[in-house]
Amino acid sequence: LIGPQAATDVTDSSARLNAAVNPSGFDTSCVFELVDDATFQTSGFDDADTLPCVPANLGAGFDLVPVSADATGLASSTLYHFRVVATNAEGTTNGNDTTFRTAGVPIVIAESASEISDTSARLDATIVPSGFPTSCFFEYVDDATFQSSGFDDAATAPCTPDPIGDGFGEATANATITGLEPGTTYHFRVVAENQVGTATGDGDTFETRLSFLDLVDTFGGSGFAGGQFSSPLGIAVDHRGGRF
């Protein structure tokens, strides 16, 4: 009988594999099988590495016996599958397929822009910290500058929150940028950093709006002659042609 399985003490290159095995009354031994996800998708556990359990002999009792094995030399930021395989005189029992991901460079999942006005926007990103404390910032630049130098001359805005965490799940971060030019296309991307390395997003674009509340010009006065108004209520402006 196989009990719970879990990976602990996960780093960028190692992990401890844990399980519990009930010998069910016969002398029992076990091993762990371990394989990266790419190989697992092709051949399951057929090409897995095997690691001997500690302790090597689980006895012949009827209680769950905790066992473990230390896996080393793993690749960073990689999904692994493992299971315990227990054997006694009655046969072999396989544990359930269990997964863990090694720590490593952050992974940028998504980027987007929202709450866009004529001079401001909110930038959002989804990032996997990959097991280490991770911080991030956004780079943004107008299209004219981007076409000549990419993000080399970009402005930066720190993420909120900062740091975004150290787990293996998805974390969200954002920044509100101001002082933008109306009616302008901007390029942006997120840059995430931890002790292993730096990851940059693929980047995206947004266009600031052109508000009808912009002061275009002043003219006229009160009266009934040409260019004068007796009771003006409003005026429409064609920004493209400059007509009133």
C-alpha positions as CSV (number, residue, x, y, z in Angstrom):
1,L,0.0,0.0,0.0
2,I,1.4,3.4,-1.0
3,G,0.6,6.5,1.0
4,P,1.1,10.2,0.2
5,Q,4.0,11.4,-2.0
6,A,5.5,14.8,-2.0
7,A,8.7,16.7,-3.1
8,T,10.3,19.0,-0.5
9,D,13.5,21.1,-0.2
10,V,13.3,21.9,-3.9
11,T,16.1,24.0,-5.3
12,D,17.2,24.9,-8.8
13,S,19.1,21.6,-9.1
14,S,17.8,19.2,-6.4
15,A,14.8,18.0,-4.4
16,R,13.9,15.5,-1.8
17,L,11.3,12.9,-2.8
18,N,9.1,11.6,0.0
19,A,6.5,8.8,0.3
20,A,5.0,6.4,2.8
21,V,4.8,2.6,2.1
22,N,2.9,-0.1,4.0
23,P,4.8,-3.4,3.7
24,S,1.5,-5.3,4.3
25,G,3.2,-8.1,6.2
26,F,6.1,-9.0,3.9
27,D,9.7,-7.8,3.7
28,T,9.5,-4.8,1.4
29,S,12.0,-2.6,-0.5
30,C,11.4,0.4,-2.8
31,V,12.8,2.9,-5.3
32,F,11.7,6.2,-6.7
33,E,11.3,6.7,-10.4
34,L,12.0,10.3,-11.6
35,V,11.7,11.8,-15.1
36,D,11.5,15.2,-16.7
37,D,8.1,16.2,-18.2
38,A,9.4,16.2,-21.8
39,T,10.5,12.6,-21.5
40,F,7.4,11.7,-19.5
41,Q,5.1,12.9,-22.3
42,T,6.9,10.6,-24.7
43,S,7.4,7.4,-22.7
44,G,5.9,7.9,-19.3
45,F,8.2,6.3,-16.6
46,D,9.8,3.8,-19.1
47,D,13.0,5.9,-19.3
48,A,13.0,7.2,-15.7
49,D,16.0,7.4,-13.4
50,T,15.7,5.2,-10.3
51,L,16.7,6.3,-6.8
52,P,16.9,3.9,-3.9
53,C,14.6,4.6,-0.9
54,V,16.0,5.5,2.5
55,P,15.7,3.3,4.5
56,A,16.4,0.5,2.1
57,N,14.6,-2.2,4.1
58,L,11.0,-1.2,5.1
59,G,10.4,-4.3,7.2
60,A,7.4,-6.6,7.2
61,G,4.9,-4.7,9.3
62,F,1.5,-3.3,8.6
63,D,2.1,0.4,9.3
64,L,3.1,3.1,6.8
65,V,6.9,3.6,6.8
66,P,8.2,7.0,5.7
67,V,10.8,6.8,2.9
68,S,12.8,9.4,1.0
69,A,15.4,9.9,-1.7
70,D,17.5,12.9,-2.6
71,A,17.5,13.8,-6.3
72,T,20.4,15.9,-7.6
73,G,21.8,17.2,-10.9
74,L,18.3,18.4,-12.0
75,A,17.7,21.1,-14.5
76,S,16.4,24.4,-13.3
77,S,12.9,25.7,-14.0
78,T,11.9,22.2,-15.1
79,L,8.8,20.1,-14.4
80,Y,9.5,16.6,-13.1
81,H,7.3,13.5,-12.5
82,F,8.1,10.9,-9.8
83,R,6.5,8.0,-8.1
84,V,7.6,5.4,-5.5
85,V,7.7,1.7,-6.6
86,A,7.5,-0.8,-3.7
87,T,8.2,-4.5,-4.1
88,N,7.8,-7.6,-1.9
89,A,7.0,-11.3,-2.3
90,E,3.4,-10.5,-3.3
91,G,4.4,-8.2,-6.2
92,T,5.1,-4.6,-7.1
93,T,2.9,-1.5,-6.4
94,N,3.4,1.8,-8.1
95,G,2.6,5.1,-6.4
96,N,0.6,7.8,-8.2
97,D,2.3,10.1,-10.7
98,T,3.3,13.2,-8.7
99,T,5.0,16.4,-10.0
100,F,7.2,19.2,-8.9
101,R,9.0,22.1,-10.6
102,T,12.6,23.0,-9.8
103,A,13.4,26.5,-8.9
104,G,15.0,28.9,-11.4
105,V,14.7,32.0,-13.5
106,P,11.2,33.7,-13.2
107,I,8.7,32.8,-15.9
108,V,6.6,35.6,-17.5
109,I,3.2,34.3,-18.3
110,A,1.2,37.3,-19.5
111,E,1.3,41.1,-20.0
112,S,-1.5,43.6,-20.6
113,A,-2.5,47.3,-20.4
114,S,-5.8,48.7,-19.1
115,E,-7.3,51.9,-17.7
116,I,-5.8,53.7,-20.6
117,S,-6.5,57.5,-20.7
118,D,-4.9,60.3,-22.7
119,T,-1.9,60.6,-20.4
120,S,-1.8,57.4,-18.2
121,A,-2.2,53.6,-18.3
122,R,-2.1,50.6,-16.0
123,L,0.4,47.8,-16.9
124,D,-0.2,44.3,-15.6
125,A,1.8,41.1,-15.6
126,T,1.5,37.5,-14.5
127,I,4.8,36.0,-13.3
128,V,5.9,32.6,-11.8
129,P,8.7,33.4,-9.3
130,S,10.1,29.9,-9.7
131,G,11.0,29.3,-6.0
132,F,13.1,32.4,-5.2
133,P,12.2,36.0,-4.0
134,T,11.5,37.8,-7.2
135,S,11.1,41.5,-8.0
136,C,10.1,43.2,-11.3
137,F,9.7,46.4,-13.2
138,F,8.0,47.6,-16.4
139,E,9.8,49.2,-19.3
140,Y,7.8,51.5,-21.6
141,V,8.7,53.7,-24.6
142,D,6.8,55.5,-27.4
143,D,6.7,54.0,-30.8
144,A,9.0,56.5,-32.5
145,T,11.8,55.8,-30.0
146,F,11.1,52.1,-30.0
147,Q,11.6,51.9,-33.8
148,S,15.0,53.5,-33.5
149,S,16.4,51.9,-30.3
150,G,13.9,49.3,-28.9
151,F,13.8,49.4,-25.1
152,D,17.3,50.8,-24.8
153,D,15.9,54.3,-23.9
154,A,12.8,53.1,-22.2
155,A,11.4,54.6,-19.0
156,T,10.9,52.3,-16.1
157,A,8.2,51.8,-13.4
158,P,8.5,49.5,-10.4
159,C,6.0,46.7,-9.9
160,T,3.5,46.6,-7.1
161,P,3.9,44.6,-5.0
162,D,7.6,44.3,-4.8
163,P,8.9,41.6,-4.3
164,I,6.1,39.5,-5.8
165,G,6.9,36.4,-3.8
166,D,9.0,33.2,-4.0
167,G,6.5,30.5,-4.8
168,F,5.9,28.2,-7.8
169,G,2.4,29.6,-8.5
170,E,1.4,32.5,-10.7
171,A,1.8,36.0,-9.1
172,T,0.4,39.2,-10.4
173,A,2.1,42.6,-10.5
174,N,1.1,46.1,-11.9
175,A,2.3,49.6,-12.3
176,T,0.4,52.8,-13.2
177,I,2.4,55.1,-15.5
178,T,1.6,58.8,-16.1
179,G,2.9,61.7,-18.1
180,L,2.2,60.0,-21.4
181,E,1.5,61.8,-24.7
182,P,-2.1,61.7,-26.0
183,G,-2.8,59.8,-29.1
184,T,0.5,58.0,-29.0
185,T,1.4,54.3,-29.4
186,Y,3.6,52.9,-26.6
187,H,5.5,49.6,-26.3
188,F,6.0,48.0,-22.9
189,R,7.3,44.8,-21.3
190,V,7.9,43.4,-17.8
191,V,11.4,42.5,-16.5
192,A,11.4,39.9,-13.6
193,E,14.6,39.1,-11.6
194,N,15.7,36.7,-8.9
195,Q,19.0,35.3,-7.7
196,V,19.2,32.8,-10.6
197,G,18.6,35.3,-13.4
198,T,16.4,37.7,-15.4
199,A,13.4,37.1,-17.6
200,T,11.8,39.6,-19.9
201,G,8.3,39.5,-21.3
202,D,7.5,39.4,-25.0
203,G,6.1,42.9,-24.8
204,D,2.9,44.5,-26.0
205,T,1.5,47.8,-27.1
206,F,-1.3,50.3,-26.3
207,E,-2.4,53.6,-27.6
208,T,-3.3,56.6,-25.4
209,R,-6.6,58.3,-26.0
210,L,-7.2,61.8,-27.4
211,S,-9.6,63.6,-25.1
212,F,-12.2,66.1,-26.4
213,L,-11.5,68.0,-23.2
214,D,-8.1,69.1,-24.5
215,L,-7.9,72.9,-24.8
216,V,-7.3,73.4,-28.5
217,D,-7.7,77.2,-28.9
218,T,-9.7,80.2,-27.8
219,F,-11.5,82.7,-30.1
220,G,-14.5,85.0,-30.3
221,G,-16.4,86.9,-27.7
222,S,-19.8,88.0,-26.6
223,G,-22.1,89.7,-29.2
224,F,-24.0,89.2,-32.5
225,A,-21.3,90.2,-35.0
226,G,-19.1,87.8,-37.0
227,G,-16.9,85.6,-34.7
228,Q,-19.1,86.5,-31.7
229,F,-21.5,84.4,-29.7
230,S,-24.7,85.5,-27.9
231,S,-25.2,82.2,-25.9
232,P,-22.7,79.6,-26.8
233,L,-23.4,76.1,-25.4
234,G,-20.5,74.1,-26.8
235,I,-18.3,73.6,-29.8
236,A,-17.2,70.5,-31.7
237,V,-13.5,70.0,-32.7
238,D,-12.3,67.8,-35.5
239,H,-8.8,66.9,-34.3
240,R,-7.8,65.3,-37.6
241,G,-8.5,68.4,-39.7
242,G,-8.4,71.1,-37.2
243,R,-11.9,72.3,-38.0
244,F,-14.3,73.9,-35.5
